[in-house]
Amino acid sequence: MKKLLITAVIFLSAISGSISENRGSITVLGDSIASGYGLREYVSGNDYSAPESFGNLLGAESPRYENFAVDGRRSDELLTAVSDENDPIVRSVSTADNVIISIGGNDFLKPMLEAIKTAALTDTDFFTSVLEGDISPESISGYSNNILQSALTAAKAVDVDSSVSNIRRIVEKILSLNPEARIFLLTVYDPFAGNVLLAAASEAAEEKLTELNGGIRSLAGANVYIADIYEEFKGHEAEFTNIGRLDVHPNGAGHNRIYEVLSEMM
């Protein structure tokens, strides 16, 4: 019996090693979803600090793993990075077996957050009423509506065609550097879904996400695969993100689901 158990362990270890070797090297590019932002052990600027992140889970099973995600990165910024021959990203993707890309969410999220910040700090009527001691439900409601409308206006102004074009050029650049690389593009989930207080923001985001994710899906082809995280998270945002505490990033369960999707595809 003891010999049987030892043989089983050796066999399973061999299978595990062979899966890791067959999966090949992994390079992760993108934004704060790919960096692990929002996870308990995440340290700002250190993509390897949160063991729960989908990248680090995959990396633990890869013979070589590098993560170049940058919190807040937009598609145009990633395009600039992969086009710069002096950027370490270029070296990494040139020899990677697999390149995983999470990008596009900040293209509309950043303008929305900037609009919220500006509206919140420049509503003189509200702050005048506060100074005069008139903090009525009407003034608070007006202040909130002003912030929300600013965010919705900013979302509607986002140029999704430009974002999709950037992502297409990123893919083309990587394949020109490494025609054998397998590229996995993540679609973008609705960062506001799962919180009833953000229903209006979610409605505005959905309109842009439909366009953005449609563009991302259209890039599927030879060596380019779509990990449809939008569909995986749909209806489970409260379960897979930190939106309950107004953080749009995936939690541990969300990262594990992204890991499972990519692992199955790879």
Number of C-alpha atoms within 10 A of each C-alpha: 6 7 8 9 10 11 12 12 12 12 12 12 12 12 12 13 15 12 14 18 14 13 17 18 23 27 24 29 25 25 24 23 26 27 30 33 26 21 21 13 14 18 15 14 15 16 24 19 18 21 18 22 30 27 30 24 18 21 22 12 19 19 14 15 19 21 22 21 26 22 19 17 20 23 25 19 15 23 19 12 16 22 16 11 10 10 12 12 22 18 13 20 26 18 17 22 20 21 24 23 25 25 29 28 26 18 21 23 19 17 20 26 17 14 20 20 14 14 19 18 11 10 14 12 11 21 17 12 14 14 9 9 9 14 14 12 9 10 16 15 11 15 18 16 12 15 20 20 17 21 26 20 14 20 24 16 12 16 14 20 12 14 22 23 16 21 25 17 17 21 22 13 17 23 18 12 16 17 15 16 21 20 26 23 25 24 25 23 24 25 25 26 26 23 17 11 12 15 13 16 21 19 15 18 23 18 12 20 22 15 14 24 21 13 19 24 18 12 16 15 10 10 14 17 20 21 23 20 21 18 13 17 22 14 13 13 25 20 16 23 26 21 20 16 9 14 14 22 23 30 25 22 15 25 24 18 18 24 19 15 16 22 14 8 11 15
